[in-house]
Structure formats: structure tokens, C-alpha cells
Amino acid sequence: MFPREHGAYGQLLFPLATVLAVGRRTPSALMLAAAAVLAFVAHEPLLALLGRRGPRAAREQRPRALAWFASTAAGAAALGAAALIDAPPATAITRAALVPAVLAALLAIVILSNREHTPAGEALAAIALSSIALPVARAALVEWTVAVSCVAVFAAAFVAATVSVHAVIARTRRPPALAARAAGVLAPLGSIAALAALAALRLVSVVAPIAALPTCLAALGAALVAPSARRLRAIGWTLLATTLLGAALLVFAFG
């Protein structure tokens, strides 16, 4: 009953771990982070209950899926409520939570329209998962610009990585896949340009484009070279290493 999308674990946990390392690990921040993890786990049994994993899974796994969903959803709700009660700046946290709430609603529409596995759908999922760190950062007493910077870095890096991986897969399945490869090139370039523009407007720190640069460069290289999909494991490890480097830069700059 655990989520099958392995890359999504990193898209959730890397930003959470980073903002907790940057800020203070207050009880409310830790409870919100735990609530986010439980909510993430709850989505797999929910998909099974809704028949999104096939009619056989919905029929045979219904009791187990119902138990998993009820326990994880209840745990997430309880921890989230307790975090808001415990946190002194509850209003700031609630406002920050509106961002992932809106993105989650958009993602639900994408899932119901069977577009969650498209490059755009997976990019939206990456942004939504990264944004969950925003209210956690506020609960950890992280200053707003720093919190937004951390979330923006991971969102940009994950979007670049997601689109470039799709380009590699498309190059293997439907060569020459020029459109997919062009998207794989534009995504990392656009991510860095967007972060630089936000930094110029003082909406994020100047550190943001620097921290996202390693992953975006790796994603750009993957899209340009577009090796066989058999190299996806190596590409994945490279993207993981560059994401860790970006996280380390954020912690060094803001911690």
C-alpha cells in the first residue's frame, strides 16, 4: 500500500528535510512534516479504492486499502490539527498551507483526467510535493523569503529532472522525439531563468538559482545527449547526487 512512484518520495522528503535543517525543529514543524508523510502514504490506498489501480485491485484489496487510508488519513489530520494548535504563528502557517492545498486540488483534477503520467502532470506533482515544505518551514520559524527560496529551488530542479527523464524515455521509444527533447532542454533553462528573475525581484534569495544549477545542468545534459533508457538508473543517481548538492548549498547558506 505504499506509493509506487519512487521519485515522489524524494520530491516530498528532500524539501522537508532541508527546511527542517535550515529552521528550528519545533514540535509543530515536526508534526506537520509527519502529517505530510502520512497524507502522502494515504494517496496510494485512496487510488486503489477509487479504482485507479485497476478493477481487480479495487475488488481484492478494498479492505486493506480502506484500513490503510483510514489510519493514515486520520493520523495526518490529527497531527496537522495538533501542529496548528501548538504553533504560535498559526495564521502564517495556515496561509502558507494554502499553496500546497491549491496545488493538490489542481493535481487531483489532473489525476481524475488520467493525465498524471504526462510530463506536465508529473511536473505539477513535483511542484505540489515540494510546496508541502512551505508551511513546515514557517512552523520551523524560517523567514518567508528563505522558505520560498527552498521550495522554489526543489520545485525548479524536480521539474527540470522530470521533463528531461521523459525526454530520454521518448528518445528510446519514439526516436528522434524532437519535441520531447526540446522540452527537456527548455525545462532546465527555464527553471534557472525563472529563479534568476525571482531573485532579481527579491522574491527569492540569490542563492536559489545557484542551488538549483547542479540538477538543472544534469537534466540539460540528459536531454541533450538523450542516451538509451537503459541508462536511466545512472541518470537517476546523477540527479539524486545533484539534488543532494543543492540541498547542502541551501543548508549552508541559510542554516
C-alpha positions as CSV (number, residue, x, y, z in Angstrom):
1,M,0.0,0.0,0.0
2,F,3.0,2.3,-0.2
3,P,3.1,4.8,-3.2
4,R,4.6,3.2,-6.3
5,E,6.1,6.4,-7.7
6,H,9.6,6.1,-6.1
7,G,10.7,9.5,-7.4
8,A,7.9,11.1,-5.5
9,Y,9.5,10.1,-2.2
10,G,12.4,12.4,-2.9
11,Q,10.2,15.2,-4.1
12,L,8.5,15.2,-0.7
13,L,11.3,14.3,1.7
14,F,14.2,16.4,0.3
15,P,12.4,19.7,0.7
16,L,11.0,18.7,4.2
17,A,14.5,17.6,5.4
18,T,16.1,20.8,4.1
19,V,13.7,23.3,5.7
20,L,13.9,21.4,9.0
21,A,17.7,21.6,8.8
22,V,17.5,25.3,8.0
23,G,15.0,26.2,10.6
24,R,14.2,25.2,14.2
25,R,12.8,21.7,14.7
26,T,9.8,22.8,16.7
27,P,7.1,20.4,17.7
28,S,4.7,21.9,15.3
29,A,7.2,21.7,12.4
30,L,7.9,18.0,13.2
31,M,4.2,17.2,13.5
32,L,3.4,19.0,10.2
33,A,6.2,17.1,8.5
34,A,4.9,13.8,9.8
35,A,1.3,14.7,8.8
36,A,2.6,15.4,5.2
37,V,4.3,12.0,5.1
38,L,1.1,10.3,6.3
39,A,-1.0,12.2,3.8
40,F,1.4,11.1,1.0
41,V,1.1,7.5,2.1
42,A,-2.7,7.8,2.2
43,H,-2.9,8.6,-1.5
44,E,-2.0,5.1,-2.7
45,P,-4.8,3.3,-0.9
46,L,-7.2,6.1,-1.9
47,L,-6.2,5.4,-5.6
48,A,-6.9,1.7,-5.1
49,L,-10.3,2.5,-3.5
50,L,-11.2,4.7,-6.4
51,G,-10.3,2.0,-8.9
52,R,-7.3,3.9,-10.3
53,R,-5.1,0.8,-9.8
54,G,-7.5,-1.4,-11.8
55,P,-10.8,-3.1,-11.0
56,R,-9.1,-6.2,-9.7
57,A,-7.0,-4.2,-7.2
58,A,-10.1,-2.3,-6.1
59,R,-12.0,-5.5,-5.5
60,E,-9.3,-7.7,-3.9
61,Q,-7.5,-5.0,-1.9
62,R,-10.5,-3.0,-0.8
63,P,-10.5,-4.0,2.9
64,R,-6.7,-3.5,3.2
65,A,-6.8,-0.2,1.3
66,L,-9.7,1.0,3.4
67,A,-7.8,0.3,6.6
68,W,-4.6,1.9,5.3
69,F,-6.4,5.0,4.1
70,A,-8.5,5.4,7.3
71,S,-5.4,5.1,9.5
72,T,-3.1,7.3,7.5
73,A,-5.7,10.0,6.7
74,A,-6.8,10.1,10.4
75,G,-3.2,10.3,11.5
76,A,-2.4,13.1,9.1
77,A,-5.5,15.1,10.2
78,A,-4.7,14.7,13.9
79,L,-1.1,15.7,13.5
80,G,-2.0,18.6,11.3
81,A,-4.5,19.9,13.8
82,A,-2.2,19.4,16.7
83,A,0.6,21.3,14.9
84,L,-1.7,24.3,14.3
85,I,-2.8,24.3,17.9
86,D,0.9,24.1,19.1
87,A,2.3,26.7,16.7
88,P,2.5,30.3,17.8
89,P,2.3,31.7,14.2
90,A,-0.7,29.6,13.3
91,T,-2.0,32.2,10.9
92,A,1.2,32.3,9.0
93,I,1.3,28.5,8.7
94,T,-2.3,28.4,7.6
95,R,-1.6,30.9,4.8
96,A,1.4,29.0,3.7
97,A,-0.6,25.8,3.6
98,L,-2.9,27.4,1.0
99,V,-0.2,27.0,-1.6
100,P,0.1,23.2,-1.4
101,A,-3.7,22.9,-0.9
102,V,-4.4,24.7,-4.2
103,L,-1.7,22.7,-6.0
104,A,-3.2,19.5,-4.5
105,A,-6.6,20.4,-5.9
106,L,-5.1,21.0,-9.3
107,L,-3.3,17.7,-9.1
108,A,-6.5,15.9,-8.2
109,I,-8.1,17.2,-11.4
110,V,-5.1,16.0,-13.4
111,I,-5.3,12.6,-11.8
112,L,-9.0,12.3,-12.5
113,S,-8.5,13.2,-16.1
114,N,-5.9,10.5,-16.5
115,R,-3.0,12.9,-17.2
116,E,-0.9,12.3,-14.1
117,H,1.8,10.4,-16.0
118,T,2.3,13.1,-18.7
119,P,5.3,15.4,-18.4
120,A,3.0,18.2,-17.4
121,G,1.2,16.1,-14.9
122,E,4.4,14.8,-13.3
123,A,5.8,18.3,-13.2
124,L,2.8,19.6,-11.4
125,A,3.1,16.7,-8.9
126,A,6.7,17.6,-8.3
127,I,5.8,21.2,-7.6
128,A,2.9,20.2,-5.3
129,L,5.0,17.8,-3.3
130,S,7.8,20.4,-3.0
131,S,5.3,23.1,-1.8
132,I,4.4,21.0,1.2
133,A,7.6,22.1,2.8
134,L,6.4,25.8,2.8
135,P,4.1,25.5,5.9
136,V,6.6,23.2,7.6
137,A,9.2,25.9,7.1
138,R,7.0,28.5,8.6
139,A,6.3,26.2,11.5
140,A,10.1,25.8,11.8
141,L,10.3,29.7,12.1
142,V,12.0,30.0,8.8
143,E,11.8,33.5,7.3
144,W,9.4,33.8,4.4
145,T,11.9,34.6,1.7
146,V,14.1,31.7,2.8
147,A,11.2,29.3,2.9
148,V,10.0,30.3,-0.6
149,S,13.6,30.0,-1.8
150,C,14.0,26.4,-0.6
151,V,10.7,25.4,-2.1
152,A,11.3,27.1,-5.4
153,V,14.7,25.5,-5.7
154,F,13.4,22.0,-5.3
155,A,10.3,22.7,-7.5
156,A,12.5,24.0,-10.3
157,A,15.0,21.2,-10.0
158,F,12.4,18.5,-9.9
159,V,10.5,19.9,-12.9
160,A,13.8,20.0,-14.9
161,A,14.6,16.5,-13.9
162,T,11.1,15.1,-14.6
163,V,10.9,16.6,-18.1
164,S,14.4,15.5,-19.0
165,V,13.7,11.9,-18.0
166,H,10.6,11.9,-20.1
167,A,12.8,13.1,-23.0
168,V,15.2,10.2,-22.5
169,I,12.4,7.7,-22.5
170,A,10.7,9.3,-25.5
171,R,14.0,9.2,-27.4
172,T,14.2,5.4,-26.8
173,R,10.5,4.6,-27.6
174,R,9.8,7.1,-30.4
175,P,13.0,8.4,-31.9
176,P,14.0,11.1,-32.6
177,A,11.4,12.6,-30.2
178,L,12.5,16.1,-31.1
179,A,9.6,17.7,-29.2
180,A,10.2,15.8,-26.0
181,R,13.9,16.6,-26.2
182,A,13.3,20.3,-26.9
183,A,11.1,20.3,-23.8
184,G,13.8,18.6,-21.8
185,V,16.2,21.3,-22.8
186,L,13.8,24.2,-22.2
187,A,12.7,23.0,-18.8
188,P,16.1,23.3,-17.0
189,L,16.9,26.5,-18.8
190,G,13.5,28.0,-18.0
191,S,13.9,26.8,-14.4
192,I,17.1,28.7,-13.9
193,A,15.8,31.7,-15.7
194,A,12.7,31.8,-13.6
195,L,14.7,31.5,-10.4
196,A,17.0,34.3,-11.5
197,A,14.1,36.5,-12.3
198,L,12.5,35.9,-8.9
199,A,15.8,36.6,-7.3
200,A,16.1,39.9,-9.2
201,L,12.6,40.8,-7.8
202,R,13.8,39.8,-4.3
203,L,11.1,37.2,-4.1
204,V,13.7,34.5,-3.5
205,S,17.3,34.6,-2.4
206,V,20.2,35.0,-4.9
207,V,21.2,31.6,-3.6
208,A,18.2,29.9,-5.3
209,P,19.4,29.8,-8.9
210,I,22.8,28.7,-7.7
211,A,21.4,25.8,-5.6
212,A,19.2,24.6,-8.5
213,L,22.0,24.8,-11.0
214,P,23.6,21.4,-10.5
215,T,20.4,19.5,-11.0
216,C,19.3,21.7,-13.9
217,L,22.7,21.2,-15.6
218,A,22.4,17.4,-15.2
219,A,18.9,17.5,-16.6
220,L,20.0,19.6,-19.5
221,G,22.8,17.2,-20.3
222,A,20.5,14.2,-20.2
223,A,18.1,15.9,-22.6
224,L,20.8,16.9,-25.0
225,V,22.6,13.6,-25.1
226,A,19.4,11.6,-24.7
227,P,21.0,8.2,-24.1
228,S,19.2,4.9,-24.1
229,A,16.5,4.4,-21.5
230,R,18.7,1.6,-20.2
231,R,20.9,4.4,-18.7
232,L,18.0,5.8,-16.6
233,R,19.4,4.3,-13.4
234,A,22.7,6.2,-13.9
235,I,20.8,9.3,-14.8
236,G,18.6,8.9,-11.7
237,W,21.7,8.6,-9.4
238,T,23.2,11.6,-11.0
239,L,20.1,13.7,-10.5
240,L,19.9,12.4,-6.9
241,A,23.5,13.4,-6.2
242,T,23.0,16.9,-7.7
243,T,19.8,17.3,-5.7
244,L,21.7,16.5,-2.5
245,L,24.3,19.1,-3.5
246,G,21.6,21.7,-4.0
247,A,20.1,20.8,-0.6
248,A,23.6,21.1,1.0
249,L,24.0,24.6,-0.6
250,L,20.7,25.7,0.9
251,V,21.6,24.4,4.3
252,F,25.0,26.0,4.2
253,A,23.6,29.4,3.0
254,F,20.6,29.6,5.4
255,G,21.4,27.2,8.2
